[in-house]
Amino acid sequence: MKTPATLRTLASTDAAALLHFELHNRDWFEHHVEARAADFYTLGGVQAHMAELLTLLDRGEAHPLLIVSAQGEILGRANLKAMEAKRGSGELGYRIAQAHAGQGLASLAVRELMRLAHQRWGLRHLQAYVAVDNPASARVLLKNGFERAECHPGMARVQGRQIDCHRYECALGGAGPL
């Protein structure tokens, strides 16, 4: 069953809710992506992380989004990062709460990030990295117009083992290939 959700830009008032989201889903996330440092999982750690993201937003180098329920619960996160206006490129990433995976929230977020990247930030190309053993995340990108590019052996460390990742890329607004 799909959960109704909206997308909005991260705000400085989101620290407690974001900490709850990250703590509640920590094991799930760390099964798929590199673990965050232990000090991230404190209110101060999340506030520092958010301050960095909001500074990057102000500089036009990132755009952090939250996926929230009608009740205000954070269901997921999605970010544009490594944005380079001169090159017209950026990278996107997302993480969805375990209880809400498979409900189309990642696709919703990817579409919105693509729109923001092109219309607000003037980017022409996006890329994303996905572990080779994460077909659900790869499907999200493929159905939103991304194409699989090269493999990066041992790119990430998940649960103590090096894992390979594929880079996916997408041209926005009629732009040519990367």
Secondary structure, DSSP 8 states (H G I E B T S, - for coil): ----EEEEE--GGGHHHHHHHHHHTHHHHHHHS----GGGGSHHHHHHHHHHHHHHHHTTS-EEEEEEETT--EEEEEEEEEEETTTTEEEEEEEE-GGGTTSSHHHHHHHHHHHIIIIIT---EEEEEEETT-HHHHHHHHHTT-EEEEEEEEEEEETTEEEEEEEEEEE-TT----
